[in-house]
Amino acid sequence: MRKLIAITVIFLALVAVFYLSKDYLGKDNYAIRINQFKMSAEKFDDYFSKMSMDKDDTPQARQGVLEALISKKLILQEAEKQGLHKSEEFLDALQHYYEQLLFKLIVDLKSKELSSQVRVTDSEVKSRYDIMQQDSLTDKHLEELYEQIKWQMLREKQTQALNDWLKSVRDQSKIDIDYDTVLKKGAENSEQ
């Protein structure tokens, strides 16, 4: 029983020390404070690197980025005070931005993944070149056009691989559309 009490007291003491040290050590651990917004020196360094657009790291450049950050945060805080972050217009724009960013991320990810699987052989390049010559599309030698043809064929295969992936996603999905309702307005407009 004494061991249990001793362990409990030690545990409570450690918890208290942790929370007290967290308050003292974590308090005012920022380099920038704009109302409730706080930023550490390390975060500002990262922010400066992103926002400075390859400018030299000088006090004047840092001051410029800092002033822009202050203005931005103050304007955003004012917008939040006025409740604009809850408006339907803002939420619709945010949803649109979210979808566009997510779309770009998945397409980029799949493109990289699929690109690493796509190959163009020398014989494929030669076959394409032969077709181009038969159709009188070029009078240049294969050596002159080899890289251009290979790059074009690679892009075509990558696009096809991405389209095949999208088709497989679509085939595995449940899509239900009432075409009469969806296309009705378009049909009405075409009659006018």
ABEGO torsion letter per residue (X at the ends): XAAAAAAAAAAAAAAAAAAAAAAAAABGBBABBBEABBBBAAAAAAAAAAAAGGBBBBAAAAAAAAAAAAAAAAAAAAAAAAGAAABAAAAAAAAAAAAAAAAAAAAAAAAAAAAAABBBBAAAAAAAAAAAAAAGABABBAAAAAAAAAAAAAAAAAAAAAAAAAAAAAAABBBBBBAAAAAAAAAAAAAX
